[in-house]
Amino acid sequence: MSNTLPQSIDDVQSMLRDANYVADRSLATILFLSLKMGRPLFLEGEAGVGKTEIAKVLADQLDRPLIRLQCYEGLDVSSAVYEWNYARQMIEIRLAEAANDANKDDLVSEIFSEKFLIKRPLLNALEGSAGKAPVLLIDELDRTDEPFEAYLLEILSDFQVTIPEMGTIKADETPIVIITSNRTREIHDALKRRCLYHWVDYPNAEREKEIIALKVPGADVRLSEQIVEFIQALRKDPNLFKLPGIAESLDWTSALTELNVISLDPDVINDTLGVLLKYQDDITKIQGSEAAEIIHQINQEIDQ
């Protein structure tokens, strides 16, 4: 691990590979540019394709702290940036009154000082140590409300936060910012303009086999090939409500390996589909004859 930024696209691919993250050239390129230019990277794509993992890999490989802001509906400044410790402030005021401290200006200055400030993820990310700015992960931004999205504009433009009682706090060193979205709603153009953008798609069959080999090394080779081809077939089905991502591929491979399965058959698929698909309508559609037909076609292709 080194906190030195990679100097080329090849270096980025090697860094990701060292962490068992298999990335295509386009992702490595946009990640290199984000690091080189000091710009936030906005990653969009379906759930389970590895967007969040990129931030974790960067923090680990660059030996930097990972600060994660998990977004949700109703997220506000007090939860994401800062809030004042009102209980401690009230105690300080009561103590000053008991001591007959009449200097109100000094008291106001004291209770709105840093020791009464509770720092949340975004503010912590701006205060990274020199040469080791953190990796800031703003995860699933599409889950937040638009007003909070608008609040992020100052942070992503100038990497600073304005606290009315204290003034402006600006980062000495720009943090590495990764923003993810599952695209449950569109993110405003004003925020996207401040970022570099990449759509993280489902991996093709060859890359998915490589990922499984790295992440679940104990899996049988033929089983892994069947799993990948089965999942690739499911992703072509427009009638499924939620297509399985790479996270589900790995879970299913691990589960089947735990069951000592060395080859897929319709019974095994029917018994374990709940690991792969998370909606009952999808499971009902694939179970039985549909699963049997898919695995029959796959076995014919593999055996040719």
Helices and strands as residue ranges (DSSP letters): H 9-18, H 25-37, E 41-44, H 51-61, E 66-70, H 77-80, E 82-84, H 86-98, H 104-111, G 114-116, E 117-119, H 121-125, E 135-139, G 141-143, H 146-158, E 160-163, E 167-170, E 176-181, H 189-192, E 196-199, H 205-215, H 221-234, H 246-258, H 266-276, H 280-286, H 289-303
